[in-house]
Amino acid sequence: MKKIEEIRLSSFTQDQRQILYKIMAFQKFCPGKFLLSDPWPYEILNDEELEEFKDNLIGLMPLDTIVTDLWDWDIRFEKLTFEDRIFGIALGPDSEVEEGASALTQDMLAWIDEYGMDYAQNEYENDEFEKWIYELILNFLNKWRENIFDKLI
């Protein structure tokens, strides 16, 4: 089995061409009846393969960000906040990204308070600091997804 970094969209479509043609024909003549199923790795991969897949995804996270600064504090946000939703955030619809950004924002704000991290949060008024953190996290997650897509094509 090829590792994710060895798979390219062109080779994938080449390997799957006849199946894709068949699905396209069914969709054309029977709209809405034959959709590709959304792969769910927990049903197919064993624990070791799941962890390797997660590690590959995590390895594509952008570095030198406020989010990955958490690793300097031994806070593994990808396991604490994203464990049950990492595939959805990395590969799913935009709504998953927004939900993940909201969840990580709440966790990060709690860690900032708990560990006394200084991001000049006292200089912000009202909820501006929280909004800033949310935007940084949302940008981080979108860049991560871009990195994943770039690796696949």
Secondary structure, DSSP 4 states (H G I P E B T S, - for coil): ---GGG--HHHHHHHHHHHHHHHHHHHHHSTTT-------HHHHS-HHHHHHHHHHHHTTSPSSSTTGGGGGGT--HHHHTTTTTHHHHHHS-HHHHHHHHHHHHHHHHHHHHHHT--S-GGGS-TTHHHHHHHHHHHHHHHHHHHHHHHHH-
